C-alpha cells in the first residue's frame, strides 16, 4: 500500500486587507533522499470562492505554492497539501484516497508566508510562519501528548482486564480504577486547553475553542469554572457580546451567585482518608490554616508549590499551617510531584481522584483552590495567589 504524505494547512486571516483577499505563499523543503513527484494543494470552498486543487513539481526536494484566497474576515480556511509521485490527481481521486486512509498528513498553520521543512522521518517536520503557527503548534502538542497518554493508559487497561477476566469482581474493580484514570487524563487535557486560551485570548484559534466550550454541557467543564472566570476577564469585548460569549458569561455568573463558602463562613469539617491514614480540617483548630487543593497535572498547581513553601517557612512558627490535598488518582504521579520540602506540612490525597463529594463540599471548581481559615475554622479569604497569601499572613500574624 502506498502512503501519500498529506499536510493540513490553515490559511489565516491575520493580515487580510479590506477586500478580504489573502495573498499567500507556501515554501516547502524535504530533508530526505532525493524526492521527486508533485505537491498538491487542496483549498476547500470558503463561501466566497469554490474549492481548488492545484499541483506543482518538486525540484531538488523543494516546492512552492502562491495564490490568493477570498474568505470572511475573522475566519480561516483549512487547506491540505499532499505529496505524490503521480501526476494529474483530480478531486474524485483525492477524495477516494482520503476515504481509504492513504493520505498520511501533518497539521500546521499557514499565513501569508510560511515555510515548511520535512525531516528524514515522515513524523518530523517544522513550520515557520506567524502567530497562528505558534498557536496551532501549541494546540497540536496538547492533542498529541493527550493521545500518547490515552494510548499508554489503554494498553495498561487492556492488559489488566485480560488478567482479571477469571474473577468478575476483579474485572469491575479494574474498570472502575481505570475509569478514574481516564477521567483524570480528560481533566488534564481540559486544563492544558484552558491554559492555552488564557495565554492567547485574542487568538482566532483560542476563541474558536472557547466557542465550543460555550455550547457544551456544564458537566464537561464545571471543574474549571475559575479558569473560565479569568478567561472572560481577558478575552476581547466583541467576543463577549457574541451569542456564544453571552451564553458563557451567563453560565459563569450563575455559578458565581451559587457560591456558599465566602469570608466569615465556617469551613465544613471533613476527614480526608488515604488508606489507614486520615486527617481532618478540625485537627488544625487553634491555628491559621491554608486548605489547598491541587493536582500534579495542573501547571498552575505546580507553580504554586514554591509560594506555599515560602509562606510556610515564614509563618509556621507564628501559628500558620498548611493542609495540602491532592486530587490525583495516580499515587506515583502524586509522589513525583511533591517537592522534598513539601513534606514539612500535612499532605493528603483523594484516592479516587477528583472526588465528587470533596468537589461539592469545598466548591473545588478548578485547581489550585484554597481557603485561608482562622483559629476557629472561619474563612478569612479564598483562592489566594502566592503574593496575596503572604500579604494576608503578614497583616494577620505580624
N, C-alpha and C positions, 0 to 999 in steps of 0.2 A: 504493500500500500504506500502510495506516495503522499507525503505530507507537505502541504504548502504553507510557508511561513506567512502569517497574517498579523498585521498590527492595527489596532484600533487607534485612530487619530481623532482628536477632538479639536475642531476648529472653533476658536473662541471669538467673542465679540469685544474683546478688551479694548481694541482700538478702531472699531468700526466708525467710519465717518457718518455724517448726517444722512448720506444716501443709503446707509445700511449695506454697503458693499465692502467686504473684507478681501483685501489682496493678500494672498498667502504664497509662501514658498517653502517647500519641503526638500531638504537635502539629506540624502541617505548614504551611509558608508558601511561596508561589510568587512569586518576583520576576520576573514576566513580564507580557506583555499580559494583559488580563482573562481569567482561566481559569475555566471553568465545567465542570460534569460531576460525576463521582463518584470518590472514592478507595476502593479495595478493599483489605482486609487478609485475607490467607490465612495461617492458622496450621496447620501440619501436626499430625498425631496425635503425642502425646508419650509414649504408653504409659500415661498416667494419664487422658487425655481424648482424644476423637476430634477430627478436623480441623474447622476452621470457616472460612467465607468470608463476611465481612460488608462492608458498604459504608456510606459517609456522603457527604452532599452537600458540594461545595466552594462556600463562600460567601466573597465578597470575597477570593479567592485563598488562603483558609485552610481547613483541615480538622482534625478531631481524632478520635482513637480512644481509648477507655478500656475496660478489662475485666480479667479475671483469668485466670490460666493455672496449671494443675496440671502439675508436672513433677518429675522426680527431683532430689534435692539434688546439687549439683556438676555439673549438666548445663545446657545452654542450648538454646533452641529457635530454629531458623531460620524466620522468617516472611517473607512477601512482601507488599509494598504496591505497588499499581499504580493509575494514574490513567487513566480512560477517560470519553469523553463519553456512553457507552452505559450505561443503567441495567439492572439485573437480570441481570448476568453470573453464571451458575451455575458449578459446578465443572467439568462437561464442557467448557463453552466456554472456561473458564480454561485447562484442560489443552490444548485444541486450539491456543490462542494461543501457549502455551509451545512446543508441538511445531513450529509453523511459524515460530517465532522472531520474533513480532511484539510481544514484550514486551522493551522496552529498559529494563534495570534498572541500579541502582547499589547497592553494598553499604554497609551501615552496621550499627552495633550499637545496639540499643535496650534500655535498662534500665527501671527503674521510671518515670522521667520523662525523656523525650527530645524535643528539638525539632529539626526538620529544615527547612532552607531551601534552595530550589532557585533557582539563578541564572537569568538570562535565557537562558543557553546550557544545553542539556539535559545537558551533561557537567560542569557546575559545580554543586556542592552542598556544604553544610556540615552537620555534625551535632554537637549538644551533648548530652552525657549524662554517664555515669560513667566509671570506669576502663576498662571493657571497650570503650567507644567509642574511647578513646585507643589501646588495644592493637590493635583492629581497623583503625583508620586507619593505624597503623604497618605492619601486615601488608599492607593494601591498597596502600600506597605501594611496598613491596618488590615485590609482584607486578606492579604497574603499570609500574614502572621496568624490571623484567625483561622484560616483554612488549615495551616500546618498544625495548630493546636488541636483543632477538631479532629483531624486525621489521626494524630497521635492518640488522642483520647478514645477515638472509636476503635482503634486496634487493641488498646488495653481492655476496653469494654467487651469486645468480641472474644478475646482470649479468656477473660474472667467468666463470661457467660458460658463458654464451652466447658470450662472446668466445673461449673456449678449445676449442669443440667440434670445430674443424678438426683439432686435434692431440691424440690420446689421452693422451700423456704429460703435456701441459699440463692436461688435464681431471683426471687423477689428482692432479697437484700442487695444483690449486685445491681439490679435495675434501679433501685432507689438511690444507692450511693453514687452511681454514675450519672443518674439524672440530676443530682445535686451539682456534680462537677460540670456537666454540660451547661446547666443554668449559670454557673459561675463564669464560664467562658463567655456566655452571651452578655453578662453584665460587664465583663472586661472590655469586650468589643464596643459596647454602647458607650462606656466611659471614654474610650480612646476616640470614638467618633465625636462625642461632645467636646472633648478637648481640642480637636481639630477645628470645630465650628467656633469655639470660644476664641481661638487664636487667629481665626481668619473670618471675622463676622461679616465682612463686605464681599467676600468671595462668591462668585456665581455658584460654585460647587457647594460651598457651605450653606448658602441659602436654599439650594435645591434639596440638600439633606434635611434642612430644617422644615421645609415644606412637607416632606414625607413623614417626619415626626409629628407634625401638627395634626395629621389625619389618622394617626394610629390610635389604637385603644390605649387608655391611660395605663393599664396594667403593664404595658411593654416599656414604659419609661417613668413610672411613678417613683421608682427608687432614685431618680436623677432630677427630681424637681428643683433642688437648689442649684444644680448646674444650669438648668433651663432658666431659672430666675436670673442668674448672672448673664446668660447669653442674651436675654431680652433687653438687658440694660446696655448692650454694646452693638446690637445689630442696627442697620440703617432704619431711620424712621419710616421711609416709604414701604419697607417690608412689613413693619408693624401695622401699617394701615391697609395692608392687603387682606383678602378674606382669610387666608390661612394664618397670617400673622395675628389677626384679631381673635381667631379661634384659639390659638395657643396662649395668647395673653389672658383670655378669659379663664382658661383651664388653670393657669398658674395663679391667677387672682383667687379663684375658688379654693385652691389648695392653701394659699396664704391665710385666707379667712378661717380655715378649719383648724389651724394650729392651736394646740392646748398648752403646750409646755413653754410658757413665757416667764419673764422675770417675776419673781415673787411667789411662783407656784412651787409646791414641794415636789421634788423629783420622785417618781414612783420607786419603791424598793423592788429590787429584782435580784434573784440569785442566779449567777452565771455558773454553769456546771461544765466541766471538761473532764470526763471520766470520773475519777474519785475526788478530784479537786473541785472546790467551789468557792466563790467569793460573792458577797452581796454589797449593794450600794450602801446599806445601813452600817456595814462594818467600818465605814470611814466617818461616822458621826463624830463631831468634835474637831474635825479638820476641814480645811477648804479642799475640795476635790474637783479635779477635772475628769469627767467621764468622757472618754474619747473612743469613738467607733471608727474603724479603719479596715482596709484590706491591702494585701500585698500587690494586687493587680491595679490599684489606683495610683496614678502618678502623683496626684495631689496628696494622697495619704503618705506616700513615701517622702515627699518634700517636707511634710510637717514633722517628721521624726526629729530633725535637728532642733526645731523650735521647742519641742517637748523637752528635749534634753537640756536645753538652756534654762527653761523655766523651772524644771525640777531641781537642778543643782543650785539655782539662785534662790529658791524659796522653800525648798524642802525642810530646812531647819527652822522655818518660821511658821510651820503648821500647814504646809501645802503638800498634797499628794496627787497621784495620777492613777486611774484605773483605765487601762487600755484594753478594749475589747475588739478582737479580730472577727470579721465575718468571712474568714477563709474556710472553705470546706476542706481544702487540702492541707494536711498537717505539715508536710515538708515545705510547701510554699510559704507557709506562715513562719516556720522556724528560720528559713533562709532570709526572710525579710527583716527579722528582728536584729537590730544592732546590738553589739555586745553590751553597750551601755544601757540598753533598754530594759534589761532585767533588773535595774535598780528600782523600778516601780512595778506595781502589780499588773500582771498580764492575764487575760482570759481569752477564750476562743469559743465561738458558737460552732460546735462540731457539725451542724447541719448546714453551715454556710450562712447565707442571708436568711436568717430566721424570721419568719412572718410575725411571730409574737413579739420579738425584740423590735422589729420594724414598727409595729403598731404602738407598742408601749412607749418607745423613745422617739417616735417620729423620725426614724432614720431614712430620709429621702435623698440620700447622697452620702458619699464618703470623701473626706472625713466629716463626721458630725460630732460635735462635742457640747458638753454642758459644764459650766463652772458653777458649783453649788457651795453654799456656806456651811458653817459648822452644824446647822440644824437641818440640812438637807434641802434648803430652798434655793431655787435657781437665781443666780446673780446675772448671768449672761449666757449666750449660746453661740456656737459656731464662730468662735474667736480664731483669728489668724495668729501667727506667732507674735507679731508686734503688738496686736491688740491684747493678747493674753498677758504679755509682760507688763504692759501699761496698767492693766486692770489689777494685777497682783501687786504691782508697785504701790498703787493707790490704797489697796486694802491692807497690805501687810507691812507697809512702811509708814 
